[in-house]
Amino acid sequence: MSACPPRDAQVTRAGLPRLRATWLVGMLCAASLLGCRTGLPHTSTQPAIPTETNAELVEYISDLPYVTAESAYRAVYILSKGEVFAGDYEALSAALAADRLIGHGWNYEADTFLDRAAVAYLVARACRIRTGLNWRLTGLGRYAQRELIYLGIAHPSGECSLISGGEFLGVLARAEEYLHKVGRAPGETADLGDEPVQP
């Protein structure tokens, strides 16, 4: 008797790694496609979002591992209007939809994490950025992301990945600078007086 298994068993075992590899590649492809969908059911375990002042909201966002729909909506409302929205999430969503700052059919839960494309869409709408043929024709968030990168508001990175709170605050700061530069900033800017004269 030989210690080797029969030839038929070797063929079956040889085909098993190939089947596993095919299954693994298929699952990875499916996972990557699902990962690109905006608003996957990721949920946050953060405390209640502050609605009193801009400073409290900034501190809250800076502690977020990823930006949630409510925190992004509130920050973009401030970027667009120059004031804090004190109402609840449903009223905030309605106000942003009325101003056409959120897309048709956006029905994110308040604690859903947003990807970079969705955040870029919000920021581009708040800054009233209308350049780029693809952005004008489709209004897709990935083209908004590309426009923000082109304008120096966002940094190049994957369009489908989630955005951290700290990175989102950087995008908001550069968006605010952009609004001041093009003269679209809401509210009044502080008058700091004349330029000092160098002796």
ABEGO torsion letter per residue (X at the ends): XBABBBAAAAAAAAAAAAAAAAAAAAAAAAAAAAAABBGBBBBBABBBBBAABAAAAAAAAAABABBBAAAAAAAAAAAAAGBBBABBAAAAAAAAAAAGABBBGBBBBAABBBBAAAAAAAAAAAAGBABEAAAAAAGBAAAAAAAAAAAGABBBBBAABBBBAAAAAAAAAAAAAAAAAAGABBEBBBBAEBBBBBX
